[in-house]
Amino acid sequence: MVVVVRKVTGFEFGMVFPSDDLVSEWMVTLAVISNDLALVHAQAEEDYDTPHKFFYWVWIGTAHYNEAGKYLDDASDVEEGKDFIATLPDEAQERYAECLSVYREHSATLEQLRSVTAFHYGSLKAGREKRPVRTTLDSLAGEIGRVDMGTTGKIKDSRLLFADDVMARMFVGSSGGEKTPPGSPPQSARTTCAGR
C-alpha cells in the first residue's frame, strides 16, 4: 500500500506580500498565472484522448497564455520589476527574456486566437464584413456535419460534433493555418488539434 503525504505550509500574507509593494503584486499575479496554466495543462493531458475536451483545454490554454504574455509585457517596464529580475540567477533572467520574446513574436496570432475562438463567440451583425462563423461555414459547405447522440439521447451525453468542426476550423484559420487544405478530408477537433 502506498501512502501519499501532502505537505501544506502557510505564511502571513502581509509579511510575504506587503500590499504596498509592486513586486508583491507582480509575484502574486504570476502565481495565479502559474495555477491557471498548470491546471489547463493537466486537464489537456488528462483529456488527450477525448478530442472535444482536449480541444477545449487547448483553446483555454491559448487564451491564458495570451493573457499571461500580455501581463508580462505590460509589466516589463515597471522599475521595481526590472530591479527584482536583475537579482535573479542568469538562467531565470534568460527564461524571463525568452518568455517575453516568444509572446512578443506571436502576440498578434495569440490575440486573434483568444478573440476568435477562446473567449468570444462570433458576432451576428449582418452588415459586418468579418464574421468568422460565416467564413468557416463557407469553408465547410460540402463537408458532413455530425451529431453524437450518446447512449442515452440526453443532452449531457451527446455532442454536437459539427460545432467542434466549426471551432477547430476557426482555430486553425486564426493561427495562420490553412482553413481548407486542398484535397483534405473534413477536419474535426481530433484531426485538427490532437494531431490524429
C-alpha positions in Angstrom: 0.0 0.0 0.0 1.3 3.4 -1.0 0.5 6.4 1.3 0.8 9.8 -0.3 1.5 12.6 2.2 0.7 16.1 1.2 2.6 18.8 2.9 0.9 22.2 3.1 2.7 25.2 4.6 1.4 28.7 5.4 2.5 32.2 5.9 1.1 35.6 6.9 0.2 37.5 3.7 1.4 40.9 4.9 4.8 39.5 5.8 5.4 37.8 2.5 3.4 40.0 0.1 3.0 43.5 1.5 0.1 45.3 -0.2 2.2 48.5 -0.8 4.9 46.6 -2.8 4.6 46.4 -6.6 6.9 43.3 -6.7 4.4 41.6 -4.3 1.5 42.3 -6.7 3.6 41.1 -9.6 4.6 37.8 -7.8 1.0 37.1 -6.7 -0.3 37.6 -10.2 2.5 35.3 -11.6 1.3 32.7 -9.0 -2.3 33.0 -10.3 -1.0 32.6 -13.9 1.0 29.6 -12.9 -2.0 28.0 -11.3 -4.2 28.6 -14.4 -1.6 27.3 -16.8 -0.8 24.3 -14.7 -4.5 23.3 -14.4 -5.1 23.7 -18.1 -2.0 21.7 -18.9 -3.1 18.9 -16.5 -6.6 18.8 -17.9 -5.4 18.8 -21.5 -3.1 15.8 -20.7 -5.9 14.0 -18.9 -8.4 14.6 -21.7 -6.0 14.0 -24.6 -7.9 11.0 -25.9 -11.3 12.8 -25.8 -11.0 15.2 -28.7 -13.6 17.8 -27.8 -12.4 18.1 -24.2 -8.7 18.2 -25.3 -9.5 20.9 -27.9 -11.4 22.9 -25.3 -8.4 22.9 -23.0 -6.2 24.0 -25.9 -8.5 27.0 -26.5 -8.5 27.9 -22.8 -4.7 27.4 -22.5 -4.1 29.6 -25.5 -6.2 32.3 -24.1 -4.5 32.1 -20.7 -1.1 32.1 -22.3 -2.0 35.2 -24.3 -3.2 37.0 -21.1 -0.1 35.9 -19.2 2.2 37.2 -22.0 0.3 40.4 -22.2 0.6 40.8 -18.4 4.4 40.2 -18.5 4.8 42.5 -21.5 2.8 45.3 -19.9 4.7 44.9 -16.6 8.1 44.7 -18.2 8.8 48.4 -18.0 8.0 48.7 -14.2 11.2 49.7 -12.5 10.6 47.6 -9.4 10.1 44.5 -11.5 13.2 45.2 -13.5 15.2 45.6 -10.3 13.9 42.4 -8.9 14.6 40.4 -12.1 18.2 41.7 -12.1 18.7 40.0 -8.7 17.7 36.6 -10.1 20.2 33.9 -11.4 21.2 34.3 -15.0 19.1 31.2 -16.1 16.0 32.7 -14.6 16.6 36.1 -16.3 17.2 34.3 -19.6 13.9 32.3 -19.2 12.0 35.5 -18.4 13.5 37.2 -21.5 12.6 34.2 -23.6 9.0 34.3 -22.4 8.7 37.9 -23.3 10.4 37.3 -26.7 8.1 34.4 -27.6 5.0 36.3 -26.6 6.0 39.5 -28.5 6.8 37.5 -31.6 3.4 35.7 -31.6 1.2 38.3 -29.8 -0.9 39.1 -32.8 -1.7 35.5 -33.5 -2.3 34.7 -29.8 -4.7 37.7 -29.5 -6.5 36.5 -32.7 -6.9 33.0 -31.3 -8.1 34.3 -28.0 -10.6 36.7 -29.5 -12.0 34.5 -32.3 -12.1 31.1 -30.6 -11.4 31.1 -26.9 -13.3 33.8 -25.1 -15.7 35.2 -27.7 -18.5 34.0 -29.9 -18.6 35.4 -33.5 -20.8 38.4 -33.9 -24.1 38.0 -35.8 -24.3 41.5 -37.2 -25.4 41.0 -40.8 -23.6 44.1 -42.1 -20.2 43.2 -40.7 -17.5 42.2 -43.2 -15.7 39.9 -40.8 -17.9 37.2 -39.5 -15.7 34.2 -38.6 -18.5 31.7 -38.3 -19.9 32.6 -41.7 -16.4 32.3 -43.3 -16.0 29.0 -41.6 -19.4 27.7 -42.7 -18.4 28.7 -46.3 -15.3 26.5 -46.0 -17.2 23.6 -44.6 -20.1 23.8 -47.1 -19.5 20.5 -48.8 -18.5 18.5 -45.8 -20.6 16.3 -43.5 -21.6 17.6 -40.0 -22.2 15.1 -37.3 -24.1 14.8 -34.1 -23.2 12.2 -31.5 -26.4 11.3 -29.6 -24.6 9.3 -27.0 -26.1 6.2 -25.5 -29.0 7.9 -23.6 -30.1 10.5 -26.1 -29.8 13.1 -23.3 -28.1 16.4 -23.9 -25.5 15.8 -21.2 -24.4 12.6 -23.0 -24.5 14.0 -26.6 -22.0 16.1 -28.5 -22.7 18.4 -31.4 -19.6 17.4 -33.3 -20.3 19.8 -36.2 -19.8 22.6 -33.7 -16.4 21.2 -32.8 -15.6 21.1 -36.5 -16.5 24.8 -36.9 -14.4 25.8 -33.9 -11.5 23.6 -34.9 -11.5 25.2 -38.4 -11.7 28.7 -36.9 -8.8 27.9 -34.5 -6.6 26.7 -37.4 -7.6 29.7 -39.5 -6.9 32.1 -36.7 -3.5 30.6 -36.1 -2.4 31.3 -39.6 -3.0 27.7 -40.8 -4.9 26.8 -43.9 -8.7 26.9 -43.4 -9.3 24.3 -46.1 -6.2 22.4 -47.2 -6.5 21.3 -50.9 -7.8 17.7 -51.2 -8.1 17.2 -47.5 -10.9 15.3 -45.7 -13.2 17.2 -43.2 -11.2 18.4 -40.2 -12.6 17.5 -36.9 -11.4 18.6 -33.5 -9.5 15.3 -33.3 -7.6 15.7 -36.6 -7.1 19.4 -36.2 -6.0 19.7 -32.7 -5.0 16.3 -31.4 -2.8 15.6 -34.4 -4.6 12.4 -35.4 
